[in-house]
Amino acid sequence: MPVTNAYRIYPCGDHAVTIELGDTINAAVNEKVIALFGYLKEKQLTGVRDIIPAYHTVTIVYDIGVLRKQQPNATSYHTMCTWLQDAMNAVKIAQASKTNLVRIPVCYDPSLAPDIESLSQQHNITVDGMINLHTGKNYRVYMIGFLPGFAYMGSVDEKIATPRRSQPRTLVPAGSVGIAGEQTGIYPLDSPGGWQLIGRTPVSLFAADKESPCYLQPGDEVQFYAISLTEYAKQKQR
């Protein structure tokens, strides 16, 4: 297991390897993750089946058979470790410095935000205050996961940070905007879920028929802005 002060590499099952660049939700660490992710994608190494960035890790899924043919005298894991070490020496963090700002409309009407009133009472903040705090800052997209196109973003104001629901809902409508701890996110598809729901967006977050199916990408910066229920209905019909 290669370990340095900057990172550690370890196996993830028998055909994947993970490189860990930190152990917290941290923008600086995630910048390194996104930079490494971009560098690895550009290299298009034969035998790599998938590259998965997360908060502070990058996981590479590889084809053992292909790598063994390329490097018959080394294990596939050793080959990947060497590749990752070389990548860490070559990657430039500046590659991740270009930020894509995405503005997303959200309707915070209680009819689309079943938890916003209870959260406002819990935090002793008005509903308008909840909305102002949620729309009052930009959020970094740290990773995509759970569902196709589900962006984990952070961090919300500590005044509205709230744990997940103790009993998840069996159905959360697509477009629902939620809070879980200090994270905020949008459900791209109808699904079960336990996040605290404070609004809904008419924007489609995932389209399988597009070349880039996910509306948001790791490293993006998201700015929410409030719209009325009427405006939500109009945009939803487009």
Number of C-alpha atoms within 10 A of each C-alpha: 10 13 12 9 7 9 15 17 21 16 17 14 9 12 16 21 22 22 25 19 20 19 10 10 16 14 17 11 19 27 21 24 29 26 21 25 23 16 19 20 12 9 9 10 12 11 18 19 13 12 17 15 23 20 25 24 24 23 20 21 19 22 16 16 12 14 20 16 12 13 12 11 9 12 13 25 21 15 15 22 21 13 13 21 16 11 16 19 8 11 16 14 16 10 14 19 13 9 12 14 15 14 12 15 20 26 26 27 19 16 13 20 18 16 18 24 16 13 20 19 11 11 13 13 16 14 19 12 13 22 22 13 16 24 20 14 14 19 24 24 26 29 25 21 13 11 13 16 23 22 27 24 25 24 22 22 15 10 14 22 19 20 14 16 15 8 9 13 13 10 12 19 16 19 22 26 24 24 28 20 17 17 23 25 22 25 28 25 20 14 13 13 19 18 27 27 27 29 25 27 26 20 18 16 20 21 15 10 7 9 7 11 13 18 16 22 18 24 24 20 19 21 17 19 17 20 17 13 17 10 14 20 12 11 14 12 7 7
